[in-house]
Amino acid sequence: MPDISVVLPSVLQPLAGGQSVLTAPADGPVTVRRLLDSVTGDYPVLARRLRDETGALRRYVNIYVNGDEVRRLQGLETEVAAGQEVLVIQSVAGG
């Protein structure tokens, strides 16, 4: 079964056991929401860093599916197909 890869920035890798890529099996298209549920299941601190208590993406977290930012698509309901790569970017707040 093909996988979907979720690529993490170096700042988040320690929250995922040091991994730079998390994978989830995909037997068909899955939403970004389900994908995040799947790959962060074992990493609750990572899950909280990506989404708030309502399940919404945090302001400073951007997720790209095939180069497109999901907020410009269907947000967490954006569908991801097997073999596609999902990139997580955490913006650094300016000061």
Salt bridges, closest charged atoms under 4 A:
ASP37 OD1 - ARG51 NH2 2.57
GLU69 OE2 - ARG71 NH1 3.24
GLU77 OE2 - ARG33 NE 2.80
